[in-house]
Amino acid sequence: MNNKDIKQKRCQSCKEIFTPARRGLSVSKTCSAKCKKAAPKKEKTAAYLKINVLWPIFSRYIKLKNSTDGRRCNCYTCGALLEIGTINCQGGHAVSKAVYKNLYFDERAVKPQCLSCNKHYGGMSYDFCKRLKDELGEEDFEHMMAHGRDIIKRDRRWYLDAICEYTAKVKELELSKCKEV
């Protein structure tokens, strides 16, 4: 099969008809390199924004909020000293994110945890919740848990707003922690 056997297509960028070039198993989607550069980028989905953009920012915010010097914090469940920005310092949830979807970005339910507590011991939910209940109070804790399973649909706009909000909060905390040291 050669290039003459490839049927013509519309360029994804300029919409002109062209004969695509074959490169291995793939076929070009734009008529030229110039069009490829000008091709509009697809919007990031809500799921992409949640996992790849908002979560790292939110997690960093939680760690900085629970830090005294902006570089280290303690594991919420075992008390180990953690270096912010390392694989050992993670944002842990009080309960499963899959079941309690509303608590995914709830500042009360997310705390810094070491890799061991968060991954190897499954988040140590019992110890986490016991300490959180003492911290928040019985009534607030029960209210938080009762509404953790409520069904709400967060759209792309919500994630973009939250990204802006938590990015500003992280910058503010980083500046204040640097001044303290």
N, C-alpha and C positions, 0 to 999 in steps of 0.2 A: 504494500500500500504506500503511495507517495502523496505529496501535498496536493496533487490534482484530484485525488479521491476524497479530500476533506471538503465538506460542503460549507458554503459561506455562512457567516454569522454576523450579528450586529455587535459593534464595539460596546462594551459596558459603560464606557466613559462618554464618547462623542456620538454614539448611536449610528455611525456610518457602517455600511456593509463592507466586510473585508474577508479575505481568506486567511483563516488562522494558521499559524505556524506550529508544527508539531515538535515538541522537545521531549524526547523519550516517550513516556506514556501520557504526558499532559499536553494540552492544546492551549495556545494563548487565548486570552479573553478580551484583549484590547488590540487595536490595530497598530499601535506603535508604542515605543518606550515613553514618548511624550504624553500619550493618553494614559499610560499606566500610572505615571506620576500624578496626573490630574484626576484620576479616578476618585470619586467620593468615598470616604471611609465609612464603613458601616457603624451605626451607633452601637455602643456596648449594651448588652442586655441587662435586665435587672439582676439576673442570677450572676452574671459576670461581675457587675458592680458590687454585689453583696460579698462574694467570696474573695475576689482578687483586689478590690480597691478599698471598700469600706472596712472589712474585717481587719486588715493590717493596721489601719489608722486607728480604729476603735480600740484594738488590742493594745497598741502603743499608749494610747490615752489612759487606759485602765492601769497599765504598769507605771506610768509617770505619776498618776494620781495617788498611787499607793507607795510611792518612793519618797525618800527624804532628801536625797541628793541629786536625783535625776539620772543616776547611773545604775543604782541597785535598788532592789525591793525584796520583800520576803515572800516565800510561798505561803499562800493563805491556809493551806491544810497542814503542812509539816513544819513551816517556819524557816526553811533553808534560805540562805542568802543567795539571791539570783542576780546575775548581771543582765541588765536590760539590753536587748538586741542580740542575745545569744539563743541558740536552739533550746537551751535549758529553761529559759524564761518564756512562758506561754500564757495566753489568756484562757483561763479555765472557767467552765460553766458549772453552776450549782447542780443542775439537772440536765438531762439529755436535750440537746438542741433539736433533735428530730421530733421529740414528743412535745416539748414546750417551746414552740416556735417563736412566741412573743417575747421570750426571755433572751433571744439570741443577742440583741443589742441593748439589753437592760443593764444599766450601770450597777444596779444593786446585785444582780445575779452573776456578774462576771468579775473575777478577781485573778491576780497573778498566781500561777502555779508552776511548779517545777515539772520537767518532762516526766519524771518518775510518777508523781501523783496524778498528773493529767492523762498520760497515755498508758503507762504500765499498770496503774491501779484504777483505771477507768474514771478518773476525776475525783475519786474518794467522796462520792456524793453524800454519804451519811455524815461524815465529819464536816464536810463543807456546809451542808444544810443545818447541822446542829449549831455551828459557829455563826452562820448567817442569821438563824432564828434568834440567837442571843443578841446579836448586833442590831437587828432591825426591830425586834420585839415580835411576840407571837402573832398579834393581829395583822401587822404589816406584812409579815412573812406569809401568812395564810392567804391574805388578799393577793399578794404577788403570785403565789402558786395557783390560786383559783383562776386568775386571769391569764396565766401562762399558756393555756390551751385554747384560748379564744381564737376564732378564725378571722384573720384580717389579711387583706391582700395589699402588700406594699409594692407600689409601682416604681418604675425607673426614676421618676421625679423625686420620690421620697428618698431613694438612695443617693441621688445627686445632692439633695439638700443636706442629708446627714453627712456626706463626705465633706462638704464645705464647712459645716458646723464643727465636726470633730477635727478637721485639719487646723482650724483656727484655735480650738481648745488645746491641741497638742503644741502648737507654736507658743501659745501663751504660757503653758506649763513649762516648756523647755526654757523660755526666757526667765521665768520666775525661779526655777530651780538653779539656773546658772548664776543668778544674782545672789542666791543664798549661800552658794559655795565659795 
